[in-house]
Structures are given as C-alpha cells and as structure tokens.
C-alpha cells in the first residue's frame, strides 16, 4: 500500500485548555485522482494542518488501489481508527461515504461539485463543495460587469431547472433579468443562441452535462464575441477561451479552507457545509473589445485577470 505520511507537531489549543494528554489526531486524506487540482488541494490541506495542530496526516491516492486492493484499503483504514476522513474529489467522497466501514468517524469532503448528486441525500455529508451560491455569483456579475442587465442562462432543464429558478428569484433583487436558454441536446445550442442573441446582454455558462465540453465552450464564446455579447464562465479555461468574467478557484487555498473545517471538527464542533473561497477574474482585453467600460477599482474577490 502506497501512501504519504505527513507528521505535524503543533498543539491544538482546545486539547491543551482542557488539560488532557495531547495525542496526535490521525487524519486520513483520500485523493480521487493524481491530477493537479486534487494534488494542490492535498498540499494546501497538509501544509495548513502542519501549522495548526498536533496532527498525523496520511494521504492515500485512490488511483493506486483497484478492485480487491480498494476493498482491502477500506478494511485497513477502519482498523487504524482515524479521527477524521477527508475526501478530495468526487471519487474519494463516494468511497469515504459509501465504501468505508468506519461508523462513528467524522467525514469531510473537498473539491466536490454538487455533492448531493455524488453522495445522495444524507444529513451526514459536509465539507467544502465547488458550488458558489447563486446569489453570490449574481452579486459578483453585477459588480464586475455593472452594464449587464439581461443574462442568458444556457442550460438543460433536466439538470439545472432548480438553478434557473433560484437564479431568476435572486436576480430580481439585483435588477437583473435571467433569460432562459433551454436545450435538451448539444445540437439545440446553435439554434437557441441564434434565436436569443437579441434578447441578452451576456451569456452565463454553468456546469451542465448537456451544454459543457471544451469544444462547445470555445464555439459558444467565439459566437458570443461575434455578436458583441459577454460570456460568464466558471474556471480558468473559460477565462483563457475569451470569457469576459470567470469564477476561478485556487485549489491550494481550498485545501487550506478544508483544513480549517478539519480543525473545527477535531475540536468538537459540528460539521457543516461551507461555500468555497473563489476569485472573479475580469478579462480586460475582452471587455474593452466588447465596448464595456471597466470599473476603476475592483474589490476582492473581483480583480483583473492575468
């Protein structure tokens, strides 16, 4: 079994204050895949825990365990009696919540989009998702692109009807209008966009299995720019492809955010769902080319992108 062990030796204040003998809190961190976002999150988590408490962290890459080895890992993790399991990525979250035989041990997830779809309806699930609250997203759009009033939301109702309804309600408080651009297949996208370019000031792209792929994103952004329409996206790829505004994550920062939640849990506090930290990048070149005025000074988390 291959794993990385990180040993941290700083006191957790609550244990000292209670007068108890301080022993290392053993934390198992399970990583879905060996890809940059998850690795950076694991590094941020381990580094923050090293500074924050008397902790022993063992990091397991699930890519290294297949079939029977994965079943054996579940048993070994249960035998080691960890104080906390942290799952990074949806695959690890699914394994921790559904594959472990460690009842009574707290569990925490990080870097998971729509955790309720990954884990199912469970009150015990908590952590740092990749879901930025709809209200917060709209506030950032209103501040980052104040000239925008009509937002076209491209989505498949089978996947994001709830998101649309929430967005429509929240937008009304910000004097924005959400124009529904409903599609049921990728082939619907060109027709729906052509019908609605005249009705929108900006196009809002959200995580949606029907709508999103790299080639579709690049096509949609190109078409939008030709129509002088700003695009709002949700990661660095959208920004680099020409989105006027993009919500961007620093995965190492999300790892540090997860570490704070882990420390709270080890200190006896209740686990809770927490929205992720994020940044909003304004693409100055694209915005200028669209004839949209840039704000003189942006307030964090909004900033001009690199």
Protein Blocks (a to p, Z undefined) as FASTA:
>chain_A
ZZddddddbdcfklmmnopacdddddddddfbacfklmmmmmmmmmmmmmmoccdddddd
fklpghjlmmmmmmmmmmnopabdcdedjklmmmmmmmpccehiacddehiahkllmnop
afkbgcjdfbdcfklmmmmmmmmmmmbmbdcddddfklmmmmmmmmmmmmmmnopacddd
ddfbfklmmmmmmmmmmmpcbdcddddfklpcfklmmmmmmmmmmnopacddfbfklmmn
opabdcdddfklmmmmmmmmmmmmmnopacddddddddddddfklmmmnopacdfbdcdf
bdcdZZ
